[in-house]
Amino acid sequence: MTIFTKANLIRFAVGTICFLLLLNFLWTTDSDGSSSSSLSKLSIRRVHKYAHIHNRNDSDRSAIGSDIPAGGHKLPAAPLALSKERERELHIVGRNSNSNSTSTVIAIANFTSIPQDLLHAHPQDFANGTQTPQVTQITQNCTDPDPRDGGPITPNTTLESLDVIEAELGPLLRPGGAYQPIDCIAQYHVAIVVPFRDRYAHLSVFLRNIHPFLMKQRIAYRIFIIEQTNGKPFNRAAMMNIGYLEALKLYQWDCFIFHDVDLLPLDERNLYNCPRQPRHMSVAIDTLNFKLPYRSIFGGVSAMTRQQFQAVNGFSNSFFGWGGEDDDMSNRLKHANLFISRYPINISRYKMLKHQKEKANPKRYENLQNGIGKIEMDGINSIKYEIYSIKDFPTFTWYLAELKNSERKS
């Protein structure tokens, strides 16, 4: 009786495939169960490897509205944990040395890629970070950069792993991608909210460019990456609503910048703060020949104060898939008697990183037509979501969120 039957060959092939898959799983997983891959595996199943290197292994928060995750550990402190009055009295320079923190180095920082004026503005030992914090009294307010000192810039689009980016920028930042000037009192406190899904290569390029760009503006800011779980079409607007609500649990931010991860600013005079009227920041994009497509556009990068965002009930949660949510926000602003302000087209220039065109939302025009009548019932007051994980990485704060709202049938 021969063993080379068709059934036996099939069993052998299936067994071989299963064995190879098992070997691949064991090979790509560290002994502590975390992935050894880069941020390209960032998802509900894989978390960036810096989580365990930096002793950020707090248990994930499992429910919305909880400010303290499981295990009793508080969330990472906001960049402005001090009140503004207390901030004027004591301005802390440097960082506390944590005796139980690990000193593992898995990347060599390339400080030549960081502008020298930023390095000089932070006199600390980047090698070991053991400098004793100094306490000085700061009474001078930060001022906007002189426009004569700024101008067009060329972004660095070289793709690097995130650990290299964090080794470069981490010493200049507080945990969670937070920054605060050390020689003056920041007049703008800005939350940068980035809706995110499956743009891992873009994220490292974005962080490498946006941090030095923002540091020069002498503002206090923190970057929030809001990643949507799989299972539903991407809802950019809902992720921005979630980012707004979650950021307010850490600090009462003056200004919110809603920022696509694939857009890089091209001029230092493009200030990331909030004026009296909502501001459309990304007026001229290279892929659109640096021209404004139409006057009412409000997508890409936009700035709104906390009061303005509340007045329009945030973004609509009804736009699943690409397109429509920014035009709906434009309608909401008009309905609230607000108008869109813009910098001159030679200042508000952006480079768009290459990506595949996403599937358009087939209901976007229908939702736009019915949007005005739903402002009071569709927005930050109606969003339903669950936060599965919060991690404060060196260059950003990451939220993994599941949207519970379903697509509306108009």
C-alpha positions as CSV (number, residue, x, y, z in Angstrom):
1,M,0.0,0.0,0.0
2,T,1.6,3.3,-1.1
3,I,1.7,6.3,1.1
4,F,1.8,8.7,-1.8
5,T,-1.9,9.0,-2.1
6,K,-3.6,12.3,-3.0
7,A,-5.1,12.6,0.5
8,N,-1.8,12.1,2.2
9,L,-0.1,14.7,0.0
10,I,-2.8,17.2,0.9
11,R,-2.3,16.5,4.6
12,F,1.4,16.9,4.3
13,A,1.1,20.2,2.5
14,V,-1.4,21.6,5.1
15,G,0.8,20.5,7.9
16,T,3.9,22.0,6.4
17,I,2.1,25.4,6.0
18,C,0.9,25.4,9.6
19,F,4.4,24.6,10.8
20,L,5.9,27.4,8.8
21,L,3.3,29.9,10.1
22,L,4.1,28.8,13.7
23,L,7.8,29.3,13.1
24,N,7.1,32.8,11.7
25,F,5.0,33.7,14.7
26,L,7.6,32.6,17.1
27,W,10.4,34.4,15.2
28,T,8.6,37.8,15.1
29,T,7.5,37.7,18.8
30,D,9.8,38.7,21.7
31,S,9.9,36.7,24.9
32,D,7.6,39.2,26.6
33,G,5.0,38.7,23.9
34,S,5.5,42.0,22.2
35,S,6.3,42.4,18.5
36,S,9.9,42.9,17.4
37,S,8.7,44.7,14.3
38,S,8.6,48.4,13.8
39,L,5.5,50.7,14.0
40,S,4.2,49.1,10.8
41,K,2.5,46.6,13.1
42,L,0.8,49.3,15.3
43,S,-2.8,48.1,15.8
44,I,-5.0,46.5,18.4
45,R,-2.8,43.4,18.3
46,R,0.6,45.0,18.0
47,V,1.9,48.0,20.0
48,H,5.0,49.9,19.3
49,K,8.0,48.2,20.9
50,Y,9.0,51.4,22.8
51,A,6.1,50.7,25.2
52,H,8.2,48.1,27.2
53,I,11.6,49.7,26.6
54,H,10.4,52.9,28.3
55,N,8.6,51.1,31.1
56,R,5.2,52.2,29.8
57,N,3.5,48.9,30.5
58,D,0.4,50.2,32.3
59,S,-2.7,48.2,31.6
60,D,-4.9,49.4,28.8
61,R,-7.9,51.5,29.7
62,S,-11.0,49.6,28.8
63,A,-13.9,52.0,28.9
64,I,-14.7,55.5,27.9
65,G,-14.8,58.2,30.5
66,S,-12.2,56.6,32.8
67,D,-9.3,58.9,33.6
68,I,-7.4,56.2,35.4
69,P,-6.7,52.9,33.6
70,A,-6.9,49.5,35.1
71,G,-4.1,48.9,37.6
72,G,-4.6,52.3,39.3
73,H,-1.9,54.2,37.3
74,K,-2.8,57.7,36.2
75,L,-2.5,58.6,32.6
76,P,0.7,60.4,31.6
77,A,0.7,64.0,32.8
78,A,-0.4,66.6,30.3
79,P,2.4,69.0,29.1
80,L,0.7,71.7,31.2
81,A,0.0,69.9,34.4
82,L,0.6,73.2,36.2
83,S,-2.0,75.9,36.2
84,K,-1.1,79.0,34.2
85,E,-0.6,81.0,37.4
86,R,1.6,78.3,38.9
87,E,3.5,78.1,35.6
88,R,4.4,81.8,36.0
89,E,5.8,81.2,39.5
90,L,7.9,78.1,38.8
91,H,9.2,77.1,35.4
92,I,10.9,73.7,35.5
93,V,13.9,73.3,33.2
94,G,15.2,69.8,32.5
95,R,13.8,66.4,33.5
96,N,13.7,64.4,36.7
97,S,15.8,61.4,36.7
98,N,13.8,58.2,37.2
99,S,15.9,55.7,39.1
100,N,13.9,52.7,37.9
101,S,13.7,53.7,34.3
102,T,15.6,51.5,31.8
103,S,18.6,52.8,29.9
104,T,18.3,50.5,26.9
105,V,19.4,52.2,23.7
106,I,18.2,50.7,20.5
107,A,18.9,53.6,18.1
108,I,21.6,56.2,17.8
109,A,20.2,59.7,17.5
110,N,21.2,61.8,14.5
111,F,21.2,65.2,16.1
112,T,22.6,66.8,13.0
113,S,19.0,66.5,11.6
114,I,17.7,68.7,14.3
115,P,18.0,72.5,13.9
116,Q,20.9,73.8,16.0
117,D,18.8,76.5,17.6
118,L,16.5,73.9,19.0
119,L,19.5,72.0,20.5
120,H,20.9,75.1,22.1
121,A,17.5,76.0,23.5
122,H,17.5,72.8,25.5
123,P,20.9,72.7,27.4
124,Q,20.8,69.2,28.8
125,D,22.9,66.1,28.5
126,F,21.3,64.1,25.7
127,A,23.5,61.1,26.4
128,N,22.2,60.1,29.8
129,G,19.5,62.6,30.8
130,T,20.7,62.7,34.4
131,Q,21.0,66.5,34.7
132,T,19.5,67.8,37.9
133,P,16.4,70.0,37.1
134,Q,16.8,73.6,37.7
135,V,14.1,75.9,39.0
136,T,13.9,79.4,37.6
137,Q,11.3,82.1,37.7
138,I,10.0,83.0,34.3
139,T,7.9,86.1,33.8
140,Q,8.3,86.8,30.1
141,N,5.5,85.7,27.7
142,C,6.4,84.0,24.5
143,T,5.9,86.0,21.4
144,D,5.2,84.9,17.8
145,P,8.2,84.3,15.7
146,D,9.3,87.3,13.6
147,P,8.0,86.6,10.0
148,R,11.2,88.1,8.7
149,D,13.1,85.2,10.3
150,G,11.0,82.6,8.6
151,G,10.2,81.5,5.1
152,P,9.9,78.4,2.9
153,I,11.3,75.2,4.2
154,T,12.0,71.8,2.6
155,P,10.7,68.8,4.6
156,N,12.8,65.7,5.3
157,T,10.8,62.9,3.7
158,T,13.5,60.2,4.2
159,L,11.8,57.2,5.7
160,E,13.3,56.1,9.0
161,S,12.1,53.7,11.6
162,L,10.2,55.3,14.5
163,D,12.9,54.3,17.1
164,V,15.4,56.5,15.2
165,I,12.9,59.4,15.1
166,E,12.3,59.0,18.8
167,A,16.0,58.9,19.6
168,E,16.4,62.2,17.8
169,L,13.5,64.1,19.2
170,G,12.8,62.3,22.5
171,P,15.3,64.3,24.5
172,L,13.6,67.5,23.4
173,L,10.1,66.4,24.4
174,R,8.1,65.4,27.4
175,P,6.4,61.9,27.4
176,G,3.4,61.7,25.0
177,G,4.9,64.0,22.3
178,A,4.4,67.1,24.5
179,Y,6.5,70.3,24.3
180,Q,6.7,73.5,26.3
181,P,9.1,76.4,25.9
182,I,11.6,76.7,28.7
183,D,12.6,80.3,28.4
184,C,9.2,82.0,28.3
185,I,5.5,81.4,29.1
186,A,3.6,79.9,26.2
187,Q,0.6,82.0,25.1
188,Y,-0.9,79.2,23.0
189,H,-1.7,75.7,24.3
190,V,-2.4,73.6,21.3
191,A,-3.7,70.0,20.9
192,I,-2.6,68.5,17.5
193,V,-5.2,65.8,16.7
194,V,-4.3,63.3,14.0
195,P,-6.9,60.8,12.8
196,F,-5.1,57.6,11.8
197,R,-5.4,54.2,10.2
198,D,-2.9,52.2,8.1
199,R,-0.5,55.2,7.4
200,Y,2.5,53.8,9.3
201,A,5.2,55.1,7.0
202,H,3.6,58.5,6.9
203,L,3.6,58.7,10.7
204,S,7.3,58.6,11.1
205,V,7.9,61.2,8.4
206,F,5.1,63.4,9.9
207,L,6.6,63.3,13.4
208,R,10.1,64.0,12.2
209,N,9.0,67.2,10.5
210,I,6.2,68.5,12.6
211,H,8.0,68.6,16.0
212,P,10.9,70.8,14.9
213,F,8.4,73.0,13.0
214,L,6.2,73.5,16.1
215,M,9.1,73.9,18.5
216,K,10.3,77.0,16.7
217,Q,6.8,78.7,17.2
218,R,7.3,78.7,21.0
219,I,3.9,77.2,21.7
220,A,2.9,74.5,24.2
221,Y,1.5,71.5,22.4
222,R,0.9,67.8,22.4
223,I,0.4,65.4,19.5
224,F,-2.6,63.0,19.8
225,I,-2.7,60.1,17.3
226,I,-6.3,58.6,17.2
227,E,-6.3,55.2,15.5
228,Q,-9.5,53.6,14.5
229,T,-9.9,49.8,15.0
230,N,-10.7,47.6,12.0
231,G,-14.2,46.5,11.3
232,K,-15.8,49.6,9.9
233,P,-14.9,52.0,7.1
234,F,-12.5,54.8,8.3
235,N,-14.4,57.7,9.9
236,R,-12.0,60.6,9.9
237,A,-14.4,63.0,11.5
238,A,-15.3,60.7,14.3
239,M,-11.6,60.1,15.1
240,M,-11.2,63.9,15.4
241,N,-14.2,64.1,17.7
242,I,-12.7,61.4,19.9
243,G,-9.3,63.2,19.9
244,Y,-11.0,66.4,21.0
245,L,-12.9,64.8,23.9
246,E,-9.9,62.7,25.1
247,A,-7.5,65.6,24.9
248,L,-9.7,67.7,27.1
249,K,-9.4,65.1,29.8
250,L,-5.8,65.9,30.1
251,Y,-5.9,69.7,29.8
252,Q,-8.2,72.6,28.8
253,W,-6.5,73.3,25.5
254,D,-7.0,76.8,24.0
255,C,-6.7,75.6,20.4
256,F,-7.2,72.4,18.4
257,I,-5.4,71.7,15.1
258,F,-7.0,68.8,13.2
259,H,-4.2,67.5,11.0
260,D,-4.0,64.8,8.3
261,V,-0.9,62.6,8.8
262,D,0.1,62.9,5.1
263,L,0.5,66.7,5.0
264,L,3.7,68.5,5.8
265,P,3.9,72.4,6.2
266,L,6.3,74.1,3.8
267,D,6.6,77.6,5.4
268,E,7.7,78.6,8.9
269,R,5.4,81.6,8.8
270,N,2.4,79.3,8.9
271,L,1.6,79.6,12.7
272,Y,-0.2,76.8,14.5
273,N,-2.5,78.8,16.7
274,C,-6.2,79.7,16.7
275,P,-7.4,83.2,15.6
276,R,-10.8,84.7,16.3
277,Q,-12.3,82.8,13.4
278,P,-11.7,79.1,12.4
279,R,-8.6,78.8,10.1
280,H,-8.2,76.6,7.2
281,M,-4.4,75.9,7.3
282,S,-3.7,73.7,4.2
283,V,-4.7,76.2,1.5
284,A,-2.2,75.3,-1.1
285,I,-1.1,71.7,-1.6
286,D,1.5,70.5,-4.1
287,T,-0.7,67.8,-5.5
288,L,-3.3,70.4,-6.3
289,N,-0.8,72.7,-8.0
290,F,-0.8,74.9,-4.9
291,K,-4.2,76.2,-5.7
292,L,-7.3,76.4,-3.5
293,P,-9.9,74.0,-5.0
294,Y,-12.9,75.9,-3.8
295,R,-13.6,78.6,-1.3
296,S,-15.6,76.6,1.2
297,I,-13.0,73.8,1.6
298,F,-12.0,73.1,5.2
299,G,-10.1,69.8,4.9
300,G,-6.5,68.7,5.4
301,V,-5.4,70.9,8.3
302,S,-7.7,73.1,10.2
303,A,-7.6,75.1,13.4
304,M,-10.5,75.8,15.8
305,T,-10.7,77.1,19.4
306,R,-12.4,75.0,22.0
307,Q,-15.4,77.4,22.0
308,Q,-15.8,77.3,18.2
309,F,-15.7,73.5,18.2
310,Q,-18.3,73.3,20.9
311,A,-20.5,75.9,19.1
312,V,-20.9,73.6,16.0
313,N,-21.1,70.4,18.0
314,G,-17.8,69.1,16.5
315,F,-17.7,67.1,13.3
316,S,-20.5,64.9,12.0
317,N,-20.2,61.2,12.9
318,S,-22.1,60.1,9.8
319,F,-19.3,60.2,7.2
320,F,-17.8,56.7,6.8
321,G,-15.2,56.4,4.0
322,W,-13.4,59.2,2.2
323,G,-14.9,62.7,1.6
324,G,-17.7,65.0,2.8
325,E,-16.9,65.5,6.5
326,D,-14.8,68.7,5.9
327,D,-17.5,70.2,3.7
328,D,-20.1,69.4,6.3
329,M,-17.9,71.3,8.9
330,S,-17.8,74.2,6.5
331,N,-21.6,74.2,6.5
332,R,-21.7,74.0,10.3
333,L,-19.4,77.0,10.6
334,K,-21.5,79.1,8.3
335,H,-24.7,78.0,10.2
336,A,-23.0,79.3,13.5
337,N,-22.2,82.6,11.8
338,L,-18.5,81.8,11.7
339,F,-16.3,82.2,8.6
340,I,-13.2,80.5,7.4
341,S,-10.0,82.5,7.7
342,R,-6.8,81.7,5.8
343,Y,-3.2,82.7,5.5
344,P,-2.0,84.0,2.1
345,I,-1.5,81.2,-0.4
346,N,2.3,81.7,-0.4
347,I,2.5,80.9,3.3
348,S,-0.1,78.1,3.8
349,R,1.6,75.7,1.5
350,Y,1.8,71.9,2.2
351,K,3.4,68.8,0.7
352,M,1.2,65.7,0.5
353,L,2.9,62.4,1.0
354,K,2.1,59.8,-1.6
355,H,-0.6,57.3,-0.9
356,Q,-3.3,55.2,-2.6
357,K,-6.6,56.9,-3.2
358,E,-9.1,55.8,-0.7
359,K,-12.6,54.5,-1.5
360,A,-15.1,57.4,-1.6
361,N,-18.1,57.6,0.7
362,P,-21.1,56.8,-1.5
363,K,-23.4,58.6,0.9
364,R,-21.4,61.8,1.2
365,Y,-23.6,64.0,-0.9
366,E,-26.7,62.7,0.7
367,N,-25.2,63.3,4.2
368,L,-24.1,66.8,3.2
369,Q,-27.6,67.6,2.0
370,N,-29.2,66.5,5.2
371,G,-26.4,67.7,7.5
372,I,-27.6,71.1,8.5
373,G,-30.8,69.6,10.1
374,K,-28.7,67.2,12.2
375,I,-26.1,69.5,13.7
376,E,-27.6,69.4,17.2
377,M,-28.0,65.6,17.3
378,D,-24.9,64.5,15.3
379,G,-21.5,65.4,16.7
380,I,-19.5,65.3,19.9
381,N,-22.7,65.0,22.0
382,S,-23.8,61.8,20.2
383,I,-20.6,60.0,19.5
384,K,-20.3,56.5,21.0
385,Y,-16.9,54.9,21.3
386,E,-14.6,52.8,23.4
387,I,-10.9,53.3,24.1
388,Y,-9.0,50.0,24.0
389,S,-5.5,51.4,24.7
390,I,-3.7,54.6,25.6
391,K,0.1,54.8,25.3
392,D,2.4,57.8,25.8
393,F,5.3,57.3,23.4
394,P,8.2,59.7,23.3
395,T,6.9,61.6,20.2
396,F,3.1,61.2,20.5
397,T,0.2,60.0,22.6
398,W,-1.6,57.1,21.0
399,Y,-5.3,56.2,21.4
400,L,-6.8,53.0,19.9
401,A,-10.5,53.7,19.6
402,E,-13.5,51.7,18.4
403,L,-16.4,53.7,17.0
404,K,-19.8,52.4,18.1
405,N,-21.9,54.7,16.0
406,S,-23.4,53.0,12.9
407,E,-23.9,54.5,9.4
408,R,-27.1,56.4,9.4
409,K,-29.8,55.6,6.8
410,S,-31.1,58.9,5.5
